[in-house]
Amino acid sequence: MAVRHYDVIVLGRSVGTLLTSSLLAKRGLRILLLGQGQAAPVYDVEGLPLQRRAFTLLSATSPAFRKVLQELAQSQRFRRRTRPLSPMFGFLAPGIRFEIAPDIELFTREVEREFPDIQELIGQLYAVISEANARIDGIFERNAVWPPGTFWERLEGNRLAGQLPLARGTTQAADFEERLPVDHPYRTVLELPALFSTYLGLGPEALSPLGLSRLHGAWTRGVHSLPGGEAEFENFFVERIESHGGTCRLNGKATEIVGRSGKIVGVIEDGGDQMTGADAVVTSLSGEGMVDLIEPSLIRKHAREVWPHLSVVGGHFVTNLVLRTGAVPVSLPEEAFLAAPSRDLPALHVQRRPLASLSSAQDGQPPRTLLTAECLFETGKDPLGVREAVLGTLRKYVPFLDENVELIDSPHDGLPATRFMREGGEVRRREVERYHLGQSAKGPEAMRPRFLVEPMGMMGLSAEPLRGPAKGTYLVGPSVLPALGQEGEVLAALSVANILTQKDALRQRMRRHLWNKTEPS
């Protein structure tokens, strides 16, 4: 017997689950969101807020994300909370300092300064990327299910997918890949932002021409920053869910998904012994991860026979550094990509933000800057030396790093955080063991995963289906459309929300009658 019943229970605190919950709550469904044991975006080390993950709002220019905000009547409010970045990102390599600015004249001058030898090729390249993304926008604006599952969804989805540009194996795709010499440094400018934004593989070979064009386009069509990062994004949508009657327990967790007569009927929450009822369960877990919560008899025969195989081949290893603000070069953009300076040091994605933006507790403190650096980590390797390798790359590009750093920590290697105290010209180094960090795990924390998928679906963009391994379960995490990164989660969230609400014809009719497209300012 269920102690309480919800229309949908959502597991996880990812982009996909937050957007799905917001849409379903706005459409009148009773929603329960559980964090499913996933850690908060920010953790604390002796009063200093650090980030578990690098977060960039790359989906801001996606038509799917705009549709979500429009339905929630939050476009203007969300726009006021964001700030466009200029430059959109910077690229640093030995002997190269290059910025991509939203102003075409500034960008042209940068190309003339750093890459005069291929200036015409770069112009042609971005003409192709711009045209491709305009066509993709038009396709993703359609009310289709991505990726399609049922016969009618596949009929419409395959028709639209056939219109996607730069399909692998076509003449257009081959021409796109051959526009730049393989060994030219601008190829790294093109590939590195896309590589850190996708959830597929660990090298450029995982990027299809379509995926590369879409992901690089997300970095060059206008990047928007939220001052509070992922934590502010999460708080914004939790507020939306609760304002429409949904319930959010981000510290909650389901230990079992309960089924009856072949269909999901609810979940058992951690610390409880009674079932919380639900008509459907949506999660950011992969389908294979969801199976651990489901009784084997509930898994559909079709899922057993044709489910794609996901291998976690790596993850995003994050390292945080707190520095004196005056010590950080003014020329370092808020978003930057650092090419590997040597074979034994990794390429990095680095974010720079004022430490005070992550916590009001920093009011009255001297201005300090947080650098969050992430590198790609290969599964099976020893994580203990990765933090030092990240610092090795940073030292090549940030002068006087060691003389001005106050704190270094990574949540992924289990090593102590390192504090640096300066008194009278002397520097004292102190280790802060992880068991003293109340908001951090006592050992290494899981990284944001990178997948290898066999076989890939829908033009090399999709992996697992939206409908989970048991009837009544749905997936909206990074394993659904991994090639599209964050936009893939938005498309999955919008698709699942539409699937679930289309099942209730009466509620749909009421919603169409009451819905007002006019947004408050």
C-alpha positions, 0 to 999 in steps of 0.5 A: 500500500502506497503512503502517497501517490504521485503521477511521476517520480523523477530520480536525479538532479541533472539538467534533464531531470530538472527540466522534465520535472518543471514541465510536468509540474507546469502541466498539472502533474503531481511530481516528486523529485529525488536527488538519487544520491547525486552530490550538490554542484558546490561543496565547501572546504573550510568556508570556501565554496568549490565546484564539483563539475564545470558547468557552462550554459551551452543550451541557452541558444537551443530552440528546445531550451527556449521552448521550455522557458517559454512554456514555463513563462520564464524567458525574460526572468531567466534572461535577466539572470544570465550574462553574455560572455565576450569573448565567448571563449579563449584558446591558449597553446604554446605561442598562441593566444586566441579569443572568439568574440561575438563581434565579427570584426573583433573575431576577424582581427583575431584571425588575422593576428594569429592565423593569417595563413588560413583566414579564408578557410576559417571563413568558409568553415564558419559559413558551413557551421552557421548554415548547418546549425540554422537547419538543425534549429529548424528541425529541433523546433519541431514537436518530434520525439528525440530519439524516436521510439514507437512506429509513429515517432520513428516515421516522423523522427526519421523523416526529420533526421534525414534532413539533418546536415553533415551526415557521416559518410556523405560528400558534405561531411567529408568536405567539412572534415577536410577543410582544415589540415589535420596538423594545423593548430586551428583544428584544435580550436575547433575540436577542443570545445566540442570534445569537452561538451559531448558525452561520447568517447575521449578523443576527436575521433568520437565527434561526427561532423554533425556533432562537431558542428553542433557542439562547436556552434554552441560555443560560438553562437553566444555563450551565456553565464549564470553567476552562480553556475550550476547551483543557480541553475538548479535552484531556479528550476527547483523553485519552478517545480515547487511553485507549481505544486511539485515536491523536491527532496534533493537529499532523497534516494530511491533504493528500489523501483516497485512493479506489479503486473509488469508495470511500475507502480512506485518506489521505496525511498531510502530509510523507509519501508513503505512504497511511494506510488507513481504511474511513471519513473523518470531518471537521469541514470542510464538504462543499465544503471536503472536495472539495478533498482528494478526486479528482473521480471519487470524488464521488458523482453525487447530491452533484453534483446536489443538494448545498446551496450554502454561502456564508461570509458572515462570521465571529467576530472575536476580540480579547483584552485582558489587564488588572489584575484589580482594574481589571475591574468586579466587576459584569461577569459572566463571560459578557456581551453588550454591545449596540452603543452606536452605529451605527458600533460593534459588539455584543459577546460578552465572556468574563471569566476569570482569566488563570492558568486558561489556563496553569500558567506564570502561577503566582506572577504578579500576578493578571490578567484576560483579556477575550475579546471577539468581534463578528460580521464581514461577509465582504468588509469590511476587518478592519484597523479592527475591533480598534479598533471592538471597543475602542470598544464596550468603552470605553463599558462598562468604565471606565478600560480604557485606564489598566489594559490590559497587552496587546491582540491579535487573531489575525484582522487580522494586526496586531502585538500591543500591550504596555503597560508602566507604570513610574513613572507613565509608560506605554510602548507596544510593538508585538510583530510576529507573526513573533515569536509562535511559536504564531501565524500570520504573517498574519491567521488564519481566523475561525469561519465564519458560513454562508448556506445554500441551500436549508435542510433539516429545519425550517430547522435543517440544511444539509449532509448527514452523509454527505460528497460521496464514499462513506465520508466523513462530516461532523460540523462546523458546516455540518451543523446550523448553526442549532443551533450547538454542539448541532448538532455534538453531534447530528451527532457522535452520529449519525455514530458510530451510523451507523459502528458499525451497519455492523459487526454483530459488533462491535455484538453484542460491545459490547452484551454487554460494555457496563456502564451503571454509571459510576465515581464 
